């Protein structure tokens, strides 16, 4: 029973998260029946499962909420801000009950009493309990979407009448899932072509919630000069025979491209139906392609409908997943040893086996890492509630926009990313977004905007937090930094360097301390958290326009691609995502670079760091020094090494407690021969060099 209770808790957290997202959407679209049904289903599941597994307090508390949303479904209660606020408070109360925390009974009773007051008729609430009602099918919204076959044949003189067919096709695309196939069979030879005539026509397959009359309305102004056919090929119900619209010959007959007799003649031949019809010259190749597109469209719809109805996922404990990743990491190391052994023995058969093992290990590694990847949208959705509550508390009007929620990131990175993003968003609203009256006086909309976006960039994920607030006060930041001794009064710093000072410990330009910010604790925590994730931070701001904070994070913290280098007989790994290229320097050029800590790279002067000197390693200098050109925090740096070994699949191992605080190292990896290579932290290495230069100065 305890296992079931734990499973219920996990499910309840997911349902509460979905519930909050649905409520915030419902506040913007109060008449959306699907959102109302989603809220009701979530409450119904929380209540029913809670009663089943011994959470009677949750079941009893949720009953009144469920009753109210049942009346909302029937149109007896209107959704407004008061109802959304009350339901969000109920969500918080349910979360405390699930956590097992001490619950304020008076507060819970007060919430229940407010829900009871919303019920217009107590007799209505006394009807059959929700548990006895028919459960709503999660795929109901999808089932209501019908699929139509549309053949749009414009008249030859449609252009002369001032009509462009393209906006009509775009309007169809906006109505739902749409597949458009252009038919070019009527285009004549170039010598006979009249540029003012239309030779194209289109076959369209559209899956939409709109009815056939809405589709006809698209063509209402051109129907007299066009040949338009609209047929329903799937009404959205589960009762349709799945094979009816998935046979190519049947589709072509239904569309009138061929006759049944022509189809039956060709079916006697032992070839693919599409090839046979083209060879029989009863239909052209484009007609077959168009019919295949319809076939695939309907198949895809059926597939999605099944996935909506039947869950194909399983729940796996995070510990088991972490254990699997560890085992895959050990397998990668063992595979490297096998490849190295095979290479040294020059045994063709052994090398073939090693290559096969390497291929399989690579596929297993990629699949395992993909299992750990989660869409960041689940984290983004949590912040909508934060923005809503915080803007209300501060008396500001702020809306949050998200983009790229389907961008996937390692679950470990996502878990550790929550707190930094909370701090940044809180600061954007408190310090960045102005009150409505100030925004109006500045010619801005009363509503401020916080835009949260994510996208992939190579082996990294870029997360941006933008606001359209007042921007950072460059002079105030500089003045505060001088007061605290962070910079000298005559220091010449770029805007980027000045803005980076906000991440210093205890730094704050706020004149008053509030419950949200002003103590200088927060942004330094953000910097440390992002550094611990081997990521980087960048700040851009324009006074009066807004600010943008960009986080650059690695996709995963478990296995990375690295560039192995050799320094004084030891091996080190540089994350490959940061490497731009490798160059060589002769003895004279290398000596000059070491002296000046600068080097000439393709006509530009960039900072140079000798890792041999930075690590204080004594060994004979090589004849020619290898330079690894990297990108760190938006700037190029050249790292001097003895030799570049090559690309290496790096399984990251944590350093022991003794070496955990060593600057410049982010971990270690085991090589094929059993030796250890240290993984370099380029950001920390650059910081170390700057500190040494300042100390020397």
C-alpha positions in Angstrom: 0.0 0.0 0.0 2.9 2.3 0.8 4.2 1.9 -2.8 0.8 2.9 -4.1 0.7 6.0 -1.8 4.1 7.1 -3.2 2.9 6.6 -6.7 -0.2 8.7 -5.9 2.0 11.5 -4.6 4.1 11.6 -7.8 0.9 11.6 -9.9 -0.7 14.3 -7.7 2.4 16.6 -8.2 2.1 16.2 -11.9 -1.7 16.8 -11.9 -1.3 19.9 -9.7 1.4 21.3 -12.1 -0.9 20.7 -15.0 -3.8 22.2 -13.0 -2.0 25.4 -12.4 -1.0 25.8 -16.1 -4.6 25.1 -17.1 -6.0 27.6 -14.7 -3.6 30.4 -15.9 -4.6 29.7 -19.5 -8.3 29.6 -18.4 -8.0 33.1 -16.9 -7.0 34.4 -20.3 -9.7 32.2 -22.2 -12.5 31.8 -19.7 -14.9 30.3 -22.3 -12.6 27.5 -23.4 -14.5 24.3 -22.7 -11.5 22.0 -23.2 -9.5 23.9 -20.5 -12.5 23.7 -18.1 -12.8 20.0 -18.8 -9.0 19.6 -18.2 -9.3 21.3 -14.8 -12.3 19.2 -13.9 -10.6 16.0 -14.9 -7.5 16.8 -12.8 -9.6 17.6 -9.7 -11.6 14.5 -10.3 -8.5 12.3 -10.5 -6.9 13.9 -7.5 -10.1 13.3 -5.5 -10.8 9.7 -6.7 -7.2 8.4 -6.3 -6.8 10.2 -3.0 -9.9 8.4 -1.5 -8.6 5.1 -2.9 -5.1 5.3 -1.3 -6.1 6.7 2.1 -5.8 10.5 1.5 -9.3 11.1 2.8 -8.6 14.7 3.7 -7.6 15.5 0.1 -10.7 13.8 -1.3 -13.0 15.7 1.1 -11.3 19.0 0.4 -11.3 18.6 -3.4 -15.0 17.6 -3.6 -16.3 21.1 -3.3 -13.8 22.4 -5.9 -14.8 19.6 -8.3 -18.5 20.4 -7.7 -17.9 24.1 -8.7 -16.1 23.2 -11.9 -18.8 20.7 -12.8 -21.2 23.6 -12.7 -18.8 25.7 -14.7 -18.8 22.9 -17.4 -22.6 23.1 -17.5 -22.5 26.9 -17.8 -24.1 27.7 -14.4 -20.9 29.4 -13.1 -18.8 31.9 -15.0 -15.0 31.7 -14.8 -13.5 35.0 -13.5 -10.3 36.1 -11.7 -11.9 35.4 -8.3 -12.6 31.8 -9.1 -9.0 31.3 -10.6 -7.5 32.9 -7.4 -9.6 30.7 -5.2 -8.7 27.5 -7.2 -5.0 28.3 -7.1 -5.2 28.7 -3.3 -6.9 25.3 -3.3 -4.0 23.9 -5.3 -1.5 25.2 -2.7 -3.6 23.6 0.0 -3.7 20.2 -1.7 0.1 20.3 -2.3 0.6 20.8 1.4 -1.7 17.8 2.1 0.2 15.7 -0.4 3.6 16.8 1.2 2.3 15.7 4.6 2.9 19.2 6.0 0.9 20.6 8.9 -2.2 22.2 7.3 -3.9 25.3 8.7 -7.4 23.8 9.1 -9.0 27.2 9.5 -7.5 28.3 6.1 -8.7 25.1 4.5 -12.2 25.4 5.9 -12.3 29.1 4.7 -11.4 28.0 1.1 -14.1 25.3 1.2 -16.6 27.8 2.5 -15.8 30.2 -0.4 -16.3 27.5 -2.9 -19.7 26.6 -1.3 -20.8 30.2 -1.6 -20.1 30.0 -5.4 -22.6 27.2 -5.8 -25.9 28.8 -6.8 -28.2 26.1 -5.7 -27.4 23.6 -2.9 -29.9 21.1 -4.4 -27.8 21.1 -7.6 -24.7 20.3 -5.6 -26.5 17.4 -3.9 -26.9 15.4 -7.1 -25.0 12.2 -7.9 -21.4 12.5 -6.8 -18.8 13.2 -9.6 -17.2 9.7 -9.1 -20.4 8.1 -10.6 -20.3 10.3 -13.7 -18.9 9.1 -17.0 -15.2 9.9 -17.2 -14.2 12.3 -20.0 -12.1 10.7 -22.7 -8.7 12.5 -22.8 -8.8 12.3 -26.6 -12.3 13.9 -26.9 -10.9 17.1 -28.2 -8.9 15.3 -30.9 -11.9 13.1 -31.8 -13.9 16.2 -32.6 -11.5 17.1 -35.4 -12.7 15.9 -38.8 -10.4 15.3 -41.8 -11.5 16.7 -45.2 -10.2 16.1 -48.8 -10.3 19.3 -50.8 -9.6 19.6 -54.5 -9.1 23.3 -55.5 -9.0 23.8 -59.3 -8.8 27.6 -60.1 -10.2 28.8 -63.4 -7.5 29.6 -66.0 -8.3 33.3 -65.9 -8.3 33.7 -62.1 -5.2 36.0 -62.2 -6.9 38.3 -64.6 -9.7 38.8 -62.1 -7.3 40.0 -59.5 -7.3 36.8 -57.3 -4.2 35.2 -55.7 -4.8 31.6 -54.7 -2.0 31.6 -52.1 -3.8 33.5 -49.3 -6.7 30.9 -49.7 -4.2 28.1 -49.1 -2.7 29.9 -46.1 -6.1 30.4 -44.6 -6.7 26.7 -44.8 -3.4 26.0 -43.1 -4.4 28.3 -40.3 -7.5 26.2 -39.6 -5.6 23.0 -38.5 -3.2 20.3 -39.7 -3.0 20.8 -43.4 -1.1 19.0 -46.2 -1.1 20.8 -49.6 0.0 19.1 -52.8 0.4 21.2 -56.0 -0.6 19.5 -59.2 1.4 20.6 -62.2 0.2 18.2 -64.9 -1.7 20.9 -66.9 1.4 23.1 -67.4 2.0 23.3 -71.1 5.3 23.5 -73.0 7.2 26.8 -72.7 6.4 27.9 -76.2 2.6 27.5 -75.5 2.7 28.9 -72.0 0.5 32.0 -71.4 1.9 33.8 -68.3 -1.4 35.3 -67.4 -3.2 32.0 -67.1 -3.2 29.6 -64.1 -2.2 26.1 -64.9 -1.9 24.8 -61.3 -4.4 23.1 -59.1 -4.1 21.7 -55.6 -5.1 18.7 -53.5 -5.5 19.5 -49.8 -6.0 17.3 -46.8 -7.1 19.2 -43.7 -7.7 18.0 -40.2 -9.7 20.7 -38.2 -12.3 21.4 -35.6 -14.1 23.7 -38.1 -17.1 22.3 -40.0 -17.5 22.0 -43.8 -19.3 25.4 -44.0 -16.3 27.2 -42.5 -14.1 25.6 -45.2 -16.6 26.6 -47.9 -16.4 30.2 -46.6 -12.7 30.3 -47.5 -13.6 30.0 -51.2 -16.8 32.1 -51.0 -15.5 34.8 -53.3 -13.9 32.5 -55.9 -16.4 29.6 -56.0 -18.0 30.8 -59.2 -14.7 30.8 -61.1 -13.1 27.7 -59.6 -13.9 24.0 -59.4 -13.9 23.1 -55.7 -14.7 19.7 -54.2 -14.8 19.1 -50.4 -15.3 15.6 -49.0 -15.2 14.3 -45.4 -12.7 11.4 -45.3 -12.7 11.0 -41.5 -15.4 12.4 -39.2 -13.2 12.2 -36.1 -14.9 9.3 -34.4 -13.3 6.0 -33.3 -15.9 4.0 -35.3 -14.3 4.6 -38.7 -12.8 1.5 -40.4 -9.1 2.2 -40.2 -8.3 0.6 -43.6 -11.0 2.6 -45.5 -8.8 5.6 -46.3 -5.4 4.0 -46.2 -5.4 2.1 -49.5 -3.8 4.1 -52.3 -6.1 2.7 -55.0 -9.2 3.5 -53.0 -8.0 7.1 -52.4 -7.4 7.6 -56.1 -10.9 6.2 -57.0 -12.6 8.3 -54.3 -10.9 11.4 -55.7 -11.9 10.6 -59.2 -8.4 10.3 -60.6 -9.1 6.8 -61.9 -12.1 4.5 -62.2 -12.7 1.3 -60.3 -12.4 -0.7 -63.5 -8.9 0.8 -64.2 -7.9 0.0 -60.7 -9.0 -3.6 -60.9 -7.2 -4.2 -64.2 -3.9 -2.9 -62.7 -4.2 -4.8 -59.5 -3.6 -8.1 -61.3 0.0 -7.0 -61.9 2.7 -7.9 -59.3 4.0 -4.4 -58.6 3.4 -1.6 -56.1 0.1 0.0 -56.7 1.5 3.5 -57.3 4.1 2.3 -59.8 1.5 0.2 -61.6 -0.9 3.1 -62.0 1.8 5.4 -63.4 3.1 2.7 -65.8 -0.5 2.0 -66.9 -0.7 5.8 -67.8 -4.1 6.1 -66.1 -2.7 8.6 -63.6 0.4 10.8 -63.4 3.2 10.6 -60.9 2.0 13.8 -59.1 -1.4 12.3 -58.5 0.2 9.3 -56.8 2.4 11.5 -54.7 -0.6 13.6 -53.6 -2.6 10.4 -52.7 0.4 9.1 -50.7 0.6 12.4 -48.8 -3.1 12.0 -47.9 -2.5 8.4 -46.9 0.4 9.4 -44.6 -1.7 12.3 -43.2 -4.5 10.0 -42.2 -2.1 7.4 -40.8 -0.4 10.0 -38.7 -3.7 11.3 -37.4 -4.8 7.7 -36.4 -1.4 7.2 -34.8 -1.6 10.4 -32.7 -5.2 9.5 -31.8 -4.1 6.1 -30.5 -1.3 7.7 -28.5 -3.8 10.1 -27.0 -6.1 7.3 -25.9 -3.6 4.7 -24.8 -0.6 5.8 -22.8 2.6 4.3 -24.1 5.0 5.5 -21.4 6.1 4.0 -18.2 7.3 5.6 -15.0 10.9 4.9 -13.9 12.6 5.9 -10.7 15.3 8.6 -11.2 17.7 6.4 -9.2 17.4 3.6 -11.7 18.0 6.0 -14.6 21.1 7.4 -12.9 22.3 3.9 -12.4 21.8 3.1 -16.1 23.8 6.2 -17.1 26.6 5.2 -14.8 26.7 1.7 -16.3 26.7 3.1 -19.8 29.6 5.4 -18.8 31.6 2.3 -17.5 30.8 0.6 -20.8 32.1 3.5 -22.8 35.4 3.3 -20.8 35.7 -0.5 -21.4 35.0 0.0 -25.1 37.8 2.6 -25.3 40.2 0.0 -23.7 39.1 -2.6 -26.2 39.7 -0.3 -29.1 43.1 0.7 -27.8 44.1 -2.9 -27.3 42.9 -3.9 -30.8 44.8 -1.0 -32.4 48.1 -2.0 -30.6 47.8 -5.7 -31.7 47.0 -4.9 -35.3 44.6 -7.8 -35.4 42.0 -7.3 -38.2 39.4 -9.5 -36.6 39.8 -8.0 -33.2 39.6 -4.5 -34.7 36.4 -5.4 -36.5 34.9 -6.6 -33.2 36.1 -3.4 -31.5 34.5 -1.2 -34.2 31.2 -3.1 -33.8 31.3 -2.7 -30.1 32.1 1.0 -30.5 29.1 1.4 -32.8 26.7 -0.4 -30.4 28.1 1.5 -27.4 27.6 4.8 -29.2 24.0 4.0 -30.0 23.3 2.8 -26.4 24.9 6.0 -25.1 22.9 8.2 -27.3 19.6 6.4 -26.5 20.3 6.5 -22.8 21.1 10.2 -22.8 17.9 10.8 -24.8 15.9 9.1 -22.1 17.3 11.6 -19.6 16.3 14.5 -21.8 13.2 16.4 -20.7 11.4 19.3 -22.4 12.2 22.5 -20.5 8.6 23.6 -21.0 7.6 21.8 -17.7 9.9 24.2 -15.9 8.7 27.2 -17.8 5.1 26.5 -17.0 5.9 26.8 -13.2 7.0 30.4 -13.6 3.6 31.7 -15.0 2.2 31.3 -11.5 5.3 33.1 -10.0 4.9 36.0 -12.4 1.1 36.3 -11.7 1.5 36.3 -7.9 4.5 38.6 -7.9 3.0 41.2 -10.2 -0.1 41.3 -8.0 2.0 41.7 -4.9 4.0 44.6 -6.4 1.0 46.3 -7.9 2.4 45.8 -11.5 0.8 44.4 -14.6 3.1 41.7 -16.0 2.4 39.0 -18.5 4.8 36.1 -19.2 5.5 34.8 -22.7 7.4 31.5 -23.4 9.0 30.1 -26.5 10.8 26.9 -27.2 9.2 24.9 -24.4 9.9 21.7 -26.3 13.7 22.2 -26.2 15.1 19.2 -24.4 17.8 19.3 -21.7 19.3 16.8 -19.3 17.0 16.2 -16.3 19.9 17.0 -13.9 20.4 20.4 -15.5 16.7 21.2 -15.4 16.4 20.3 -11.7 19.4 22.6 -10.9 18.1 25.4 -13.2 14.9 26.1 -11.3 16.4 28.3 -8.6 18.6 30.5 -10.8 15.6 31.2 -13.1 13.4 32.1 -10.2 16.0 34.7 -9.0 16.3 36.2 -12.5 12.6 36.5 -13.1 11.9 38.0 -9.6 14.6 40.6 -10.3 13.2 41.3 -13.7 9.8 42.1 -12.3 10.9 43.9 -9.1 13.8 46.0 -10.6 13.1 45.9 -14.3 9.3 46.3 -15.0 8.0 49.7 -14.0 4.6 50.4 -12.3 1.7 51.0 -14.8 1.6 54.8 -14.3 5.4 55.2 -14.9 5.2 53.0 -18.0 2.2 55.0 -19.3 4.1 58.2 -18.8 7.1 56.8 -20.7 4.8 55.9 -23.7 4.9 52.2 -23.0 2.0 49.7 -22.6 0.7 49.5 -19.1 1.4 45.7 -19.2 5.0 44.8 -18.8 6.3 41.6 -20.6 8.8 39.0 -19.5 9.8 36.7 -22.4 11.3 33.3 -21.5 12.8 31.4 -24.5 15.0 28.3 -25.1 16.7 26.9 -28.2 19.5 24.6 -29.1 22.9 25.9 -30.2 25.3 23.0 -31.1 26.0 21.0 -27.9 24.5 23.7 -25.7 21.1 25.1 -24.9 20.6 28.9 -24.8 18.0 30.2 -22.4 17.1 33.9 -22.6 15.1 36.0 -20.1 14.0 39.3 -21.7 12.0 42.1 -20.1 10.8 45.4 -21.5 11.4 47.3 -18.3 13.6 50.2 -17.4 16.9 48.4 -18.1 20.0 48.4 -15.9 21.4 51.7 -14.5 25.0 51.7 -15.7 26.0 54.7 -13.6 24.4 53.4 -10.4 26.1 50.0 -10.8 29.5 51.6 -11.4 29.1 53.9 -8.4 28.1 51.0 -6.1 31.0 48.9 -7.4 33.5 51.7 -6.6 32.0 52.2 -3.1 32.4 48.4 -2.4 36.0 48.4 -3.8 35.2 46.1 -6.6 36.7 48.5 -9.2 38.8 51.6 -9.0 37.2 55.0 -9.7 39.3 55.5 -12.8 38.8 52.0 -14.3 37.7 51.9 -17.9 35.1 49.1 -18.3 32.8 48.2 -21.1 29.0 48.0 -20.6 29.2 44.2 -20.5 31.9 44.2 -17.8 29.9 46.7 -15.7 26.7 44.7 -16.1 28.6 41.6 -15.0 29.2 43.3 -11.6 25.6 42.6 -10.6 26.7 39.0 -10.0 29.1 39.9 -7.3 28.3 38.6 -3.8 26.2 41.1 -1.8 25.8 43.5 -4.7 22.6 45.5 -4.8 21.7 49.0 -6.0 18.3 48.9 -4.3 17.8 51.8 -1.9 15.3 49.9 0.2 15.1 46.2 1.3 11.8 44.5 0.4 10.6 41.0 1.0 11.5 40.2 -2.6 15.0 41.8 -3.2 17.5 44.4 -2.0 19.8 42.4 0.2 22.3 41.6 -2.6 21.6 37.9 -2.3 20.3 36.2 -5.4 22.3 37.1 -8.5 25.6 35.9 -7.0 23.8 32.6 -6.3 22.7 32.5 -9.9 26.3 33.0 -11.1 27.5 30.2 -8.8 24.7 27.8 -9.9 25.4 28.4 -13.6 29.1 28.0 -13.1 28.5 24.7 -11.3 26.5 23.6 -14.4 29.5 24.5 -16.6 27.5 27.2 -18.2 27.9 30.9 -18.8 26.0 34.1 -18.2 25.7 37.2 -20.4 23.8 40.4 -19.7 22.6 43.0 -22.3 20.6 46.1 -21.3 19.4 49.4 -22.8 18.2 52.0 -20.5 14.4 52.6 -20.9 14.1 49.6 -23.3 14.8 46.5 -21.2 17.3 43.8 -20.3 18.2 40.4 -21.6 20.0 37.8 -19.6 21.3 34.8 -21.6 22.3 31.5 -20.1 24.4 29.1 -22.1 24.2 25.6 -20.7 25.6 22.1 -21.8 23.0 19.6 -22.9 24.2 17.0 -20.4 26.4 16.6 -17.4 27.1 12.9 -17.8 28.9 12.2 -21.1 30.4 14.9 -23.3 32.6 15.1 -26.4 36.0 16.5 -25.5 39.3 17.4 -27.1 42.2 15.6 -25.4 45.5 17.5 -25.1 48.8 16.6 -23.6 50.8 18.9 -21.2 54.1 17.8 -19.7 53.3 14.1 -20.2 49.8 14.5 -18.6 46.5 14.3 -20.3 43.7 16.9 -20.1 40.3 17.2 -21.7 38.8 20.5 -23.1 35.0 20.4 -23.7 34.7 20.2 -27.5 31.7 22.6 -27.6 34.0 25.5 -26.6 36.8 24.7 -29.1 36.8 26.7 -32.3 40.1 25.5 -33.9 43.7 24.5 -33.2 46.8 26.2 -34.5 50.6 25.9 -34.1 53.2 28.4 -32.9 56.9 28.2 -33.4 59.4 28.6 -30.5 59.9 32.4 -31.1 56.2 33.1 -31.5 55.3 30.9 -28.5 58.0 32.7 -26.3 56.6 36.1 -27.4 53.0 35.0 -26.6 54.1 33.7 -23.1 55.9 37.0 -22.4 53.0 39.2 -23.4 50.1 36.9 -22.6 48.8 37.9 -26.0 49.0 36.2 -29.5 48.2 37.1 -33.1 45.4 35.0 -34.4 44.3 35.6 -38.0 45.3 39.3 -37.8 43.6 39.8 -34.4 45.2 40.0 -31.0 43.6 37.7 -28.5 44.5 36.7 -24.9 47.0 33.8 -24.6 47.3 31.4 -21.5 50.0 28.8 -21.2 48.5 25.9 -19.3 52.0 24.6 -18.6 52.8 27.9 -16.7 49.3 28.2 -15.2 49.6 24.7 -13.7 53.4 25.3 -12.9 54.5 22.1 -14.7 58.3 21.7 -15.3 59.2 19.8 -18.4 61.2 20.3 -21.6 59.3 22.6 -24.0 58.2 21.1 -27.3 59.6 22.3 -30.6 56.2 23.7 -31.7 53.5 24.6 -29.3 49.9 23.8 -30.1 47.2 26.4 -29.4 43.6 25.5 -28.7 41.4 28.5 -29.7 38.3 28.6 -27.5 35.2 30.7 -26.9 34.7 31.7 -23.3 31.9 34.1 -22.2 31.7 35.5 -25.8 35.5 36.1 -26.1 38.2 34.2 -27.8 41.2 32.8 -25.8 44.2 30.8 -26.9 45.3 28.0 -24.5 48.9 26.8 -25.1 49.4 23.0 -24.8 52.2 20.6 -25.8 50.2 18.4 -28.1 46.6 18.0 -29.3 45.8 14.2 -29.1 42.3 14.4 -30.7 38.6 14.0 -30.0 37.6 11.9 -27.0 34.3 10.6 -25.7 34.4 11.8 -22.2 32.6 10.1 -19.3 32.6 12.8 -16.5 33.6 11.5 -13.1 33.3 13.8 -10.0 36.5 14.6 -8.1 36.8 13.5 -4.5 36.2 15.9 -1.7 39.9 16.6 -1.4 40.1 18.1 -4.9 36.6 19.4 -5.3 37.6 23.0 -4.7 40.6 23.0 -7.0 40.2 26.0 -9.4 40.2 25.3 -13.1 39.0 21.7 -13.0 35.4 20.5 -13.4 35.9 16.7 -13.2 38.0 13.8 -14.5 37.6 10.9 -16.9 39.2 7.5 -17.2 41.1 6.7 -20.4 41.3 3.4 -22.3 44.6 2.5 -20.6 43.2 3.1 -17.1 44.9 6.5 -16.5 43.0 9.6 -15.5 42.6 12.7 -17.5 41.4 15.9 -15.9 38.6 17.9 -17.5 39.4 21.6 -17.7 37.0 24.4 -16.6 37.8 27.1 -19.1 35.8 29.8 -17.4 37.6 29.2 -14.1 41.0 29.1 -15.8 40.4 32.5 -17.4 39.3 33.8 -14.0 42.5 32.4 -12.4 44.7 34.1 -15.0 42.9 37.5 -14.5 43.4 37.2 -10.7 47.1 36.4 -11.1 47.5 39.4 -13.4 45.7 41.7 -10.9 47.8 40.3 -8.1 51.0 40.9 -10.0 49.9 44.5 -10.8 
